[in-house]
Amino acid sequence: MLLYIHIPYCDSKCYYCSFNSYTDKFYSRENYILALIKQLEFELKRFRVKTCNIESIFIGGGTPSTITPKLYEYIFKTLEPFIMSGAEITIEANPNSATLSWLSGVYELGVNRVSFGVQSFNNRKLRALNRSHSTNQAINAVKNAKKVGFSHISLDLIYNYMNDTKEILKRDIDIAFNLPIDHISAYELTIEDGTKFSLTPEVKQEDNDLAFFIADEIKRRGFEHYEISNFGKYKSYHNRGYWQLKDYIGVGAGAVGFKKDRRYYPSINIDNYIKNPLDIREEILTKEDILTEKIFLGLRSNIGIDETILNKDIVKKADFLVEKGKLIKDGKVYKNINFFLSDEIALYLL
Amino acid sequence: MSKKVPQSHIRNFSIIAHIDHGKSTLADRIIQECGAVTERQMSSQVMDTMDIEKERGITIKAQSVRLDYIAKDGEHYILNLIDTPGHVDFSYEVSRSLASSEGALLIIDAAQGVEAQTIANVYIALDNDLELIPVVNKIDLPSAEPYRVLEEVEEAIGLDCTEHSLVSAKTGQGVPELIEAIVDRIPPPNGDETASTKALIYDSWFDNYLGALALVRVYEGKIEKGQKIEIMSTKEEHQVLDLMYPNPISPIKTDSINTGEIGIVVTGLKSVDGLQVGDTITDAKNPTAKSIEGFESAKPFVFAGIYPIETDKFEDLRDALNKLKLNDSSISFEPESSLALGSGFRTGFLGMLHMEVIKERLEREFNLELIATAPTVIYEVEKTNGERVTIQNPFDLPPAQNISKIYEPYIKATILTPTEFLGNIIKLLNDRRGIQVKMDYINETRVLLEYDIPMNEIVMDFYDKLKSTTKGYASFDYEPIGFREGNLVKLDIRVAGEVVDALSIIVPEEKARSRGLAFVNSLKELIPRQLFEVAIQASIGNNIIARTNVKSMGKNVTAKCYGGDITRKRKLLEKQKAGKKRMKAIGSVNVPQEAFMAVLKLE
């Protein structure tokens, strides 16, 4: 069983970000955590989670480093009996709020992996994205995490913001690899509805070569490219769980949970969520929906698609793609050799 | 009920003009002047009742109106104003409208002067022995030069313009005088009132409540309510259920339509098919000896395949075409199937504008999404075995070794242009295999050209080219002049090795290579990158004469998919899938709709 915890608070709203978060609701943090624990207790029952059954936890946001370790302690108290020994426990953090004491506080609670929203080591680009940290803060935060004892450290980078060049991105990658990290998520800027950038969509540049360039540069330095946007010496267990369509609990305003053929959506609005954390919308997935998801998720990552889930028609097409060198077949599993083509291949198969 | 008057007090007249010279506006103004419509009812261009006509400012169906007018002499006159369509596609309707009149107002724009269509229509009017009143319109424009324009009319047409009218349909200036001139100069009808019924159908349409209606001009005798009539070309007999006089607001009922009058005949027929324009109506028991000359069924001139984008909408398209046909007997259609586009209809039109209008009406009024293939003309093919076949779809052209001769339709093109563009136009006409018949300077600044030219060269993009090479100053009109032999071949397009039937075209052999190259290059721009490299080739028979490639796609992914919200990502993918479905899959290649019209835009 996987568990996702959503923290919908931020110091500032990044211009590209469409995730559920608020910059003006900090007063509600305690009540929010209480509500979240209420939902968590309900979900543990609904998902019939047994002792030591949780394989991984991911605390995302928003900005999880806007919440004190003290508050997380309540959550971990509830969770303690269910966490498997050796479980991967990741927390996202922003370099400006992930202080040495915060990092050591969450480390003490058992968090063993931290993922920093760095995005760039260029101050001008950081300002343009409305990030609230500086290059130096990012470098120090990573070093502090190492000092505190984290062995798994990841950072996020963004590319294809306007005027991004190979030089700018190569410098970002160089700096990243000088730090004690074992994972990078490199995301292409996407213009999402409702974000500030949706008003100026021209800030996204269309440069396909840059995507391949970044992937090559990161791979060249020894990280494995295991999903479109993810590279690592260590591969995130939690994310791989999503891509294999494992069951996952999602708690918090804006989180998503999944079990067998159902997806669960708690309220997105913080105030509503605090009032009624069990007001959860349910989506039922058809067999076709699940097949579609298995196909595109498998193609986006090195997980691939197991032949046994496919009908004859799709197998025929997949075999043709193998023949044409677009896929490879590894035992009974079709694997994609160019993740950046995954949508096109999925559309071809479906 | 409108008062009956003797033939001597009836005036039947048309208005002929080049497009945009203000014909409909003048018609509106005359109607208003006669008091048939109140100010409040006067929406602009009351006679154009179809939405598309109002939006495009053109007249497609000929309309008519009966007006009561008390002239300066104190007498009551009936003025029957017969509006004519103003586009070359509808020249047959123009000729029938004119045949119903004794006179015509020849409208010329005071700033633009004589144009090609003015000339073409004047010839039709003169063929019908009409009294012509030259009317210079838009004299309120600062750039108006009415006397120069009248000189042009005399020079280009040889029409005496001593007696003329100067008007502004916009301000109403000169219109009362013009109406008096109509009464004075246009001769009254003079038919035998005691003879058996003889009436010309000069328009017909379908009304949802009344069924098929015929708009007629009675030449001899009269039509009465309850009378049994015969349609002379088909020998079909019908009962006259009702009779009306045309009026822009609502028709006025009457018990009879007398000699010299125009009116609407209600027969209750379910389709206009049996009431074709140009046909003669007579009395069933006592028919007239001879029908009115000049009847011909409207013949489609331009053909295109029309296909629903969603393949399951085929029957809907059939229903829609049947409904349009109720009102427009000139449309022809028969089912055809294309490997590339599925099931659709090979549809015949009077011309390019007619095709555009019909496609737009199908999409707008019937909510269909359609793909139209490039328009083509009809070819007559003489095979080596002596058989003669008619080809409406280029793909159906027999293999070259079975063809002994191909004949293609020619038109006579009339073009009027300012002299400065003469060089450009002659080059364009030569490129399009035109043969010069006439080149006359009508004055020092304008030239009249007549060319014989294959229609095949016109349906491609001749209008647009003519417009762009002359900055819109040249005008153009045409009439079909029969078939001539041509040295033609079928050019096929292969996408990923497969011939795409809907993209085949017939071209002159000497142009095949350059056309083929231009075609594949234009398709290369239109076909999006696919998972594999796609070869696009042009071929004649098995000979590949041009080729290019659409490179394979490198990247197609929406990068983000985290936080477990996989449904959102799936929906994005489904949206992409729907987008691809809108394209037509040829083999495994997705081809966008524009590709099927690309041939029209080749350099």
Interface residues (C-beta under 8 A of the other chain):
Chain A: Y4 H6 F19 G60 Y187 E188 T190 N208 A211 F212 I228 S229 N239 Y242 L245 Y248 G250 G254 A255 V256 G257 F258 R263 E283 L285 D289 T292 E293 F296 L297 R300 L321 K324 K326 N338 F339 F340 L341 S342 D343 E344 I345 A346 L347 Y348 L350
Chain B: Q530 L531 F532 M553 G554 K555 N556 V557 T558 A559 K560 C561 Y562 G563 G564 D565 I566 T567 K569 R570 L573 E574 Q576 K577 K580 S588
